[in-house]
Amino acid sequence: MQAPPVKDGPRMNQEIRSPRVLLIDQNGEKQGVMPTSAALEAAEEAGMDLVEIVATADPPVAKILDYGKFRFQEQKKKAEQRKRQKVVELKEIKLRPNIDTHDYEVKTKAMTRFFEEGDKVKVTLRFRGREMAHPELGMKLLNKVQADFDEVAKVEFAPKMEGRQMIMILAPR
């Protein structure tokens, strides 16, 4: 035997299990605590649905409204919230220990743009060959990056060696 499908959303009309409900009519006025059957009759009279708004209250709060319109407004509200939400991305900038000044300026310009957009930046400094003998040069470069962006970004993950690369993560202030 299969279990009945689980319905999402508020209970309405005959699905309301509570014997008594606090009724709010279609105009938003409180009608008081009454038996669920009387509330259902009032909703039927108005040509609308009885929807359980706050199921956890004692007694549960039920409102007379047009369920289709209610669902549509809820969907619009959720869509509006998703639209206003900003997802913080982690952008990556790759550097080398012996980077030239112009190349460094180009990378810092990109990092500035990322911070203005509200994104975090992961600065990866890759060492190759004999560069591994001088990790202090890499640390010096990452400290320079940190100093250049001190007023617009804070260090979220301090510079640290991981294998052949040094990593630092900066987040906008």
Secondary structure by P-SEA (a helix, b strand, c coil): cccccccccccccccccccccccccccccccccccaaaaaaaaaaacccccccccccccbbbbbccaaaaaaaaaaaaaaaaaabbbbbbbbbbbcccccaaaaaaaaaaaaaaaaabbbbbbbbbbcccccccaaaaaaaaaaaaaaacccccccccccccccbbbbbbbcc
